[in-house]
Amino acid sequence: MGGIGKTALAVEAAHRARAKGWFPGGTLFVDLRGYDDDPVTADQAVLALLDALGVRDRDLPPTSERQYDAYRALLAERRDRMLLVLDNASDPSQYLPLLPGTDRHRVLITSRDRPDALPVRLIDLETLAPEDSVDLVTRALHDTDERDDRPTREPEALRELTDLCGHLPLALQIAVGMLRRRRGRGITSLVTEIREAGDPTTVLDYGSPGTDLYGRSLALRPVLETSYRRLPTAHARLLCLLSVAPGAEVSTEAIAVLAHLDIKAALCLLEDLAATHLVTLVRSTHGAASLTGWRVHDLVRAFGAAVTASDAALSKEGAAARHRVLDHYLQGATAADERLRWLPGIRSPERFPDRAQALAWFDTERAGLVGAVQWAREGPYRAKAVRLAECLVVYLAWRRYFDDLITVTRTTLEASHHSQDLLSESLASDNLAIALHHAGRTHEAIDAVTHARDLFNALADRSHEAVTWDHLGFILLDAGRTEEAIDAHVRARDMNRSLGQRNREASAWDNLGIALRRADRIGEAIDAHSRARDLFQTTGDRHHEGSAWHNLGVALQTANRLTEAVAACTHAIEIFREFEDWYRTGRTLANLSSCYVATQRNAEARATYLQAADAYIRAGAPAEASAAQSAAHALT
């Protein structure tokens, strides 16, 4: 994309290649100014190249055709290899006539447009890594004044500044120029100015001296405007709509809904935009599934949002596009969430025949789903966004995306409180408590779940109040308040039993068993986990049955009933593998390994620890995987 540093990289590469002796014949450089209002034509460029080769004035052939002949003849006669750098080309017609007629020499071309139809080697440039962005700004300020210690004094502000610049080299250079002019002000002042502007491109427009080392204007907005103006109408419309899309990455299907196009038409437009480097194709993996989405650079998104806001018709279309996407996400997330929550005896969801397909859909759309929930802060979208958030809780907890879960639930809590929807506020506060608990923020989690419990009590919603008592119990346990935790779980168990909620009663029994074990009431803990296991079997909740088997195994191991503990852990592992729940698989394998160690079966223990490490890796838990590997190595 424009401003990514193509010219700087090409020139640096040319210098290093010359220094290594790769091009003893020399280097030729032409700026084709392909994105200016008056780009250089090949006919104009060949004159500059002939001049550099010593052909000028009376020696210059009279016609362009003969000039090309003379140019190619000179290159053919040169025995020493040369490098030709054709910079800033916007169309193949600018550089195809300039290619040497021999394969002896080499050509390096820079462009914002990808020439897919030509047999050339393509090198796509990405933005800088965050640490490289910080290093660039730090070095640039120190090169000007070695006493400039602002990067050292304001490391957090510097990191935020590079984020606001989207790690785009041009934007970073502009920011450096502004900081040089503001030597008496801190980095925080520029960060605040950019943040308050909303559109960073309106601030990052460096006026003086106005050009970089290559004579290019140090202004960001014109770079984006020239790329935008060159787009056909349909492509420009899609780029503007992408600026209102939710999330950093959006799937092709969601973009088609956003733009009110069929998938094939949307895909063709996206591929064209990718060829101009205004969007980026993103591929990632989760398990065996290969996922594809599209990313728009933050600064391009900000530019598109500004264009959309300034056009009444585009603004209206953008609002309608948001509603379409929310409806699309809500329909898919509801069906996928139903599949993840499904138990025997409940009507089976039609859209997703199994859990794997539901998880795959969530994985593909995750960034967009989390982004769409943020629209709950805006009145027209609040109700749909809150409902969408409620559909994400089980999935995000399952995949252990706890930061996303905190973001989603906190946004929903704020929106529900604003609209005085007490039921939604209660659910959001309870879900937030679970997310905070998993993130290790125990005291905040206690406050959140207590708030949820009190709201449910005020609403006389005993069913949900019972759930919050159970949640409060295991959060209190993590805070070391064991007796209070036991009381909370007993209350949850009794309330659920009186309401006939057998599955929730089973959960309360299982959590109560954990608290009893912490209180060294091992016999009672074993009984509690056994009751939970039996109830889960009765209700057909096989996944939670696996958790009960695991917890029973831990309690049996504590009681030194190791043979029974091994059997219980083996049952749990079988169930967790069936559900591809790799985190719990790893945890139970680690517990099984410790049972083997206790019975001096070290070879089996080592093999099982390595299996646990593999499961943790699949679950995206590197710290746990490392601990399991260390335990295995200690047994060699």
HELIX and SHEET records of a PDB file:
HELIX    1   1 LYS A    6  ALA A   19  1                                  14    
HELIX    2   2 ALA A   42  ALA A   52  1                                  11    
HELIX    3   3 ASP A   57  ASP A   59  5                                   3    
HELIX    4   4 SER A   64  GLU A   77  1                                  14    
HELIX    5   5 PRO A   92  TYR A   95  1                                   4    
HELIX    6   6 LEU A   96  LEU A   98  5                                   3    
HELIX    7   7 PRO A  130  THR A  144  1                                  15    
HELIX    8   8 ARG A  150  ARG A  153  1                                   4    
HELIX    9   9 PRO A  155  LEU A  164  1                                  10    
HELIX   10  10 PRO A  169  ARG A  181  1                                  13    
HELIX   11  11 ILE A  187  ALA A  197  1                                  11    
HELIX   12  12 PRO A  200  VAL A  203  1                                   4    
HELIX   13  13 LEU A  220  ARG A  229  1                                  10    
HELIX   14  14 THR A  233  LEU A  242  1                                  10    
HELIX   15  15 THR A  252  ALA A  259  1                                   8    
HELIX   16  16 ILE A  263  ALA A  275  1                                  13    
HELIX   17  17 ASP A  298  ALA A  309  1                                  12    
HELIX   18  18 ALA A  312  ARG A  341  1                                  30    
HELIX   19  19 ARG A  355  VAL A  373  1                                  19    
HELIX   20  20 GLN A  374  ARG A  377  5                                   4    
HELIX   21  21 GLY A  379  TYR A  381  5                                   3    
HELIX   22  22 ARG A  382  TRP A  398  1                                  17    
HELIX   23  23 PHE A  402  HIS A  418  1                                  17    
HELIX   24  24 LEU A  422  HIS A  438  1                                  17    
HELIX   25  25 THR A  442  ALA A  458  1                                  17    
HELIX   26  26 ARG A  462  ASP A  478  1                                  17    
HELIX   27  27 THR A  482  LEU A  499  1                                  18    
HELIX   28  28 ARG A  502  ARG A  518  1                                  17    
HELIX   29  29 ILE A  522  THR A  539  1                                  18    
HELIX   30  30 ARG A  542  THR A  558  1                                  17    
HELIX   31  31 LEU A  562  GLU A  578  1                                  17    
HELIX   32  32 TRP A  582  ALA A  598  1                                  17    
HELIX   33  33 ASN A  602  ARG A  618  1                                  17    
HELIX   34  34 PRO A  622  HIS A  633  1                                  12    
SHEET    1   A 3 THR A  27  ASP A  31  0                                        
SHEET    2   A 3 LEU A  83  ALA A  89  1                                        
SHEET    3   A 3 ARG A 106  SER A 111  1                                        
SHEET    1   B 3 GLU A 249  VAL A 250  0                                        
SHEET    2   B 3 ALA A 289  ARG A 295 -1                                        
SHEET    3   B 3 THR A 280  HIS A 286 -1                                        
END                                                                             
